[in-house]
Amino acid sequence: MNRRHHNGLKTTLLFAGMWAVLLMVGALVAKGTGSSMVVWLFAAFGVAMTFYSYWNSDKLAIRAMAARPVSEAEAPGLYEMVRELSTAARQPMPRLYISPAGQPNAFATGRSPRHAAVCCTEGILRLLEPRELRAVLGHELMHVYNRDILTSAVAAAVAGVITSVAQFALFFGGGRDRANPIALLATALLAPVAAALIQLAISRTREFDADEDGARLTGDPLALASALRKIETGAAARPLEPTPRNETVSHMMIANPFRGGGGLSRMFSTHPPMRERIARLEKLAGY
């Protein structure tokens, strides 16, 4: 099994695990309240929020990073790279934006290739060589082509529904003494954690796929490896302060924009370790 199929299977299994957690929580709530209606209400709300965030993902992400649209006259080199890569992938040209952030980072978003946007920070444009920037753009475009924005939106919605239902179970689930209160308490506390870990694991898996597919699109995995080394150092030197706005777009970026750490923080990271990403790219290049 090649790595792409392995990552696709892993994503499917992770989603299956998330739905299993939701069904478990839903069963406890239904037992405790004598009705499954509340689960369906939370699910309907989750679907509505997923649709809204997915449909407006480009606008929300661009606004979060205070980015502005950039014309071809302003950034001819950037346009040339993206046009070349999108043509090679037989996909339409996305809209291009630049964020004033000094931290080196980039992201792509949009509900489909026809509604895609690619955003680079001023920091990454200053830091990277053209070959490295091209590799980063290839990575970001593959997030759009692989429909990772939809995947992350669905994962976030299911995780949100699990958390809401678990909290409901804690306060109202045992109202008719049909459910074990210890089981309800354990579920209310552990289910949201399990859902969050699965959601983050899905995000990390999609990063690996974007690395590999982007390297194949550009034909230059070592350029992406070199870019990731520079971005890791630059992002650590100029971490963003977490805010409700930029936290919603952080998982889309090529590197974690916030101050990193070890131990549990790695478990709750939206991005896999940079060392492992670079090692995979070097292996892809035959090193």
N, C-alpha and C positions, 0 to 999 in steps of 0.2 A: 504493500500500500504506500503510495507516495505521500509526501508531507501534506500536500493540499487536501487530499481526500481524508487524511488523518485529522486535520484541523476541522474539516467540515463535519466529520463524524463526532468529534469531541464537542463541537458547538451543539449538535443535535442532542447528544446525551445530556449536556448541561441543561438545555431547555427542558428535556424530559424530567430531570431532577427537580427543576423549579416548579413545573406543573404538578409533580408528585407532592411537593411541599404544600402547594396551594390546595390540592384535593384533601390532604390530611387536615389542614386547618379548617377547610370548609366542612368536612365531616364532623369535626368536633363542635363547630358552631351550630351546625344543623342539629346535632344531638343535644346540645345544651339549651337551644332555644325552641326546639321542636319545629323549626322551619329553616329551609335553605334560601329563603327569599333574600336575606341580607347579603349572602354571598353573591347572588346574581346582581344585586344593586351595586355592590362594590366593583364587580367585574365590568358592569356596564359603564360605570364612571371611569374605570381604568382604560377601557377601550376608547371612550370619548377623549380622554386626555392624551392617549397615545396618538390618535389621529391628528389632534391639534398640534402636538409637538412635532410629529413627523412631517405634516403638511407645511409647517412654518419653520422647519429646522434651520433653513438657510438664514432667514430673517432674524431668528432668535440668536443664533450663534454670532452672526456678523455684528449685531447690536451689542452683544455681551462684550466683544473685544473692541468696541468703538472703531471698527474698521471703516474705511472709505473705499469706494470703487476706484480703480486705477485704469487709465486709458492706455492704449498701445503706444501713444506718443510719449507718455510718461515712463513706461517700462517696456521698451521694445524687446529686450532680452527675455524678460519673464514671459511675455506673450509668445515669443518664438518657441521657447521650451515647451510651454503648455500646448500650443497648437501642434507641435511635432508629436508629442506623446498622445494627445487625444486622437490625432489622425492615425497614428500607428495602431491604436486600440479600436479604431473605427467608431469613435464616439464623438458627440458634438462638443464644441468648444465651451468650457464653463466660463462663468463670470469670474473676474479676478479682483481681489481686494487686498489692501495693505492695512495692517493694524499698527498704531503708533507705539506699541509695546517694545521696549528695548530688549526684552528677553528673546533669544532665538527660538522660534517655534513656528508651526504652521498647522493648518487643518483644512479639511474639505468637508463640505456638508451639502445637503439638498436631497429632496425626496426621490430624484431620479437623475440620470446623466443629463437630461434635457433641462433640469432645474438645479444644476450643480453650481457651487461656488467654491473657489479655492482662495484661502487667505494666508498670506505670509506676514510675519511681523517685520518691522524695520530692523529688529535685531538680527534676524536670520539672514536678511538680505545683505547686511554688512559683514556677517561672519563667514558665510560659506563661499567657496569657489564655485564658478558656474557648473562644473561637473557634479559637485556635491548637491547644489541646489536642484539641478535636474533630477537627481536621484530621489530627493525628498518629494518633489512634485509628482514623480511616478508613484511613490508610496501613497500619497494623498489621493490621487486620482483613483487608485485601486480600491480605496475605501468606498468611493461612490459606485464604481463599477460592480463591486461585490455586494452592494446593497447593505453595507454595514450600518448605515444610518437607521434603516428600518429595523435591523437586528437589535441594535442598542436601544431603540425606542420601545420595542416590544419587551425586551428584558427589563427595562426600567419600569414599564407599566405593570408587568406581572409582579415584580418585586414590591412595587407600591401597593398593589392589591393585597398581597400576602401580609404586609405590615399593617394595613388598615384592618383586615379581617382578624388578624391576631390580636390587635388592640381591642377590637370589639369583643372578641372571645374572653379577654381578660376581665372586662367590666360587666359584660352581659351574658356571657356564654353559659354560666352555671345557674342562671336564674330559675330553672325548673328542676334543678338537682338531677338532671339526666346525664351530666358529664362529670367525670372525675376532676375535682378542682385542682389536684396536683398536675394532672395531664394538661389542663387548660393553662395553668401558670407556666409550665415548662414550654408549651407550644407558643404562648404569647411572647415569651422571652427569647426562645431559640429560633423560631421560624423566621423572623425578620433578619436575624444574623445569617442564617443559612441562605436565605434569598439574596442578601447582599453579596455574600461570598460567591455564589453561583453567577450573579450578574457581573461581578468583577472578573471572574474567570472567563466568561464569554468575551468580555472586552479584551482581555490579554490574548486570547486565542485569535481574535480578529486582527490584532496588531501583528502577530506572527505571519498571518496570511498576507496582509498588506505589504509587509517587508519582502516576502518571497515573490509575490506577484508583481510588486513594483520593481524589484530588481530584474525580473524577467522582462518587464516592459521596457526598461531602459537598457537592458543588457549590461549593466554595470553594478553588480552587487557590492563591490569594494568601495565604490563611491558613496553608496548609502551607509556602509559601515563607517567610513571616515566621517561622514556628516553626523552620524549618531554620536560619535565620540566628542565632536566639537559641541554639539547641541547639549549633551549631558553636562559638560563642563560649564557652558554658558548659562544654561537654565539654573544650575546650582548656584552660580554666582549672582544671578538676578532673579530669584524666585518671585512669583506673583503672590500677592496676599489673597487668600481665599475669600471670595464674596459670593452671595447667592447667584449673581450673574455668571461670573467666570467658572464657578463650579459646574454649571450645566454644560459647559463646552470643553472642560478639561479632558474628558475621555476621548474627544475627537482629535486632540493635538498629538503630534508625533512623539512628544516627550511629556512626562508629567511636569506641569508648570509650577507646581508648588514645592515647598521645601521637603526634601526626601528624608528618609530615615531607614532604620533597620527593624528587625523583629516583626512585630505585628503589623507595622505600617506597610511592609511588603505584601502581606496577605491581603490588605485592604487597598492595594494599589490598582489603578485602572490600566497600568502598563507593565509588561514583563520586564525583568531586569535587563538593563542595557547591555551588560556583558553577554547575556545569553543571546540577545538579538544579534549582536555583532558576530558572535561565534557561529551562529547559523548562516549568516550572510557570507562569512569567510569560507565555510564549508560548501556553500552553494557555488562559490567561485573556484573551488578546488583546492583551497589552502588546508 
